[in-house]
Amino acid sequence: MQIVYKPTGQRIIFRGADNPIKIKSLRLRKGFFKSVWYEEADEFGVEDIRSINQTLLRGGHGYRVFYSYNPPKNRKRWVHEYRKNPPPGWLTNYSDYRSVPREWFLPRGREPPGAERAGVPARVSR
């Protein structure tokens, strides 16, 4: 599955990585991969990520790699160590429900002023 920006031909390609070896065959006819995003990164092994990155991140410069995950229960997972001691050049961000605007938690049926003008659909009270 992919999304194509027709004026430039840029693409967002969606791939599952249940078998990282399959990704080794992923090639572009033209250009290079600029960004890679690992959703549920804690489900990957470090070696799997290294293999995928070696395949995708060649032929260009200025790559961006994003790792997002829900904190796993097992504190020995590699993502916990990388969050505590990120490799040089990494930026980390931790967010949860406490870091979002308080108005996101208004009672049902009440919206912040200007929400409709901003394109936010009204909540439905049940």
N, C-alpha and C positions, 0 to 999 in steps of 0.2 A: 504494500500500500504506500502511496506517496501523494504529496501535494506539490503542484508545479506553479511557480510564479511565471506566467507566460511572457511578460515583457522581457525578462532576462534569462529565463530557462532555469533559474535556481530551483532546487527541489529539496523538500523535506522527505526523507525516506524513513519509513517505519519498519523495523525488523525485530523479531524476537530473537533472543540469544539462548534458547534452551539448549542449543548445540553450537557453541562458539566456533567450531570448525567450519560450519556452513557459512559463516560470515567471511571467512578467508577468501571465498570466491567473489565477494562483492567488489565490483570495480566500476568506475565511472568512465564513460567514453571520453569525456572532456572535463577538465577541472579537477578539484580535489575536495575532500571533506573538510569543512571549516569547524563544525561543532559536532560533538557526540554527547548524547544524554543517556545515562544509565538510570532508569527508573527502578526503584527497589534494589538499589546497588548492593545491599547487604545479602541479597540472594546469589550474587556472583562470587566466585572465588577470585583471589588476587591474580592468579595465573591466567584465568579466563579473561579478565579485564586487560591484562598486559598483552595477551595475544590479540584481542580485538583492536586495541589501540595501535599495535604495531601494524596491523593490516590497514586500518582506516586513516591513520594520521601520517601519511607520507605524500610527498609531492606538492606541498604547500607550506605555509608558515602562519603563525599567529593562531594556532588551534585553541579551541575552548572545549573543555570536557567538564560536564556537569554530572554530579552524583547526587541523587536524592533517595531518601529512604525514611521509613518509620523506624525509630530505634528498636532494634531486636532485643528480646528478653535476655539472650545470652550475652553477657558483658565481655566475652572473649572474642566476639566477632571483630574482624579487621576494621570495620567502619568506626568502631568506638576508638580504636587506637589512632586512626588517621584523623579523627575529629579532635582528639586531645593534642596530638603532635602532628600537625599537617606537614607534608613535605614542603621544601622551599618553593615559593612561588604560588602556593595554593591559597585561595581565599575560602574561608568557611563561614557559614551562616547557620545559626540555630534558630528555629522559630516554632512556635506552637500557638495555641489558642490565646495565650496571654499577650502575644505580641501583635495582635490584630486590633484595629480600631474598635473601641467600646460600642460604637453605634451598630456594629454588626450583630450585637447581642440584644437588640431591643426586643421587647415583647412582641408577639405576633400581632400583625395588624397596624403596627406603628413603624413608620419609616423616617429616616433622617430627612431634614428639610432639603428640598432640591433633588431628592432621589429620582423622581420621575423625569425631571429635566436631564439628569445624567444618564438616562436609559436603564435605570435599575428597575426591573419589574416589581410591582407591589407584591408583598407576601399575601398568601391566601390564608385566612383564619379558618380553622376547622372546629 
